[in-house]
């Protein structure tokens, strides 16, 4: 599982970002994205065109989003999120504990 981070839209007070999660294996795989930003907060997160998962705040000020369904073999999903009052560059971005590209 790999992730590619990008900022889709920045505006006064926040931004919309995406982590593209891709499964290069030959079987469907579960996934969890971890994001930490310096200050600010993740307001909401969603997966375009797929069943929704669960967004949780972590004790260390970060966030995890656990997918609602496995990513199919060779497939991908787009996790999008709205962040307020934080830098557009996360302190941490991982997919299943592997660092995201695009930072």
C-alpha positions, -999 to +999 in steps of 0.1 A: +000+000+000+013+034-009+001+070-004+006+102-022-002+135-004-014+166-022-031+199-014-062+203-036-073+238-025-059+263+000-079+292+014-078+317+042-079+296+074-075+261+060-072+238+030-086+206+014-060+178+009-059+143-005-040+111+001-043+088-029-040+053-015-029+026-040-027-011-037+000-027-058-005-062-044-024-091-059-051-091-032-075-066-016-060-049+015-072-030+045-058+005+050-052+032+076-039+067+070-022+086+098-019+124+096-004+149+120-003+186+114+015+213+134-014+230+152-048+231+136-073+203+133-088+179+108-125+191+105-137+161+085-125+134+061-142+114+034-135+088+007-148+098-027-170+071-043-165+044-017-180+033+017-169+057+044-144+047+072-137+061+106-118+093+115-103+094+150-081+119+169-051+103+185-036+111+219-006+128+204-026+153+184-027+134+151-055+117+133-062+083+118-086+073+092-094+036+088-110+027+055-145+013+053-136-014+028-104-030+014-087-014-016-090-039-044-058-055-059-043-029-083-069-003-072-069+030-054-091+053-033-089+090-026-091+101+011-099+138+012-099+160+043-106+195+054-080+210+078-083+243+097-055+266+110-025+244+101+004+243+076-005+225+044+026+203+049+019+176+075+044+166+102+034+130+095+016+112+067+015+074+065-005+047+049-003+014+068+028+028+085+047+036+052+055+073+046+035+092+020+051+105-012+045+141-024+058+159+006 
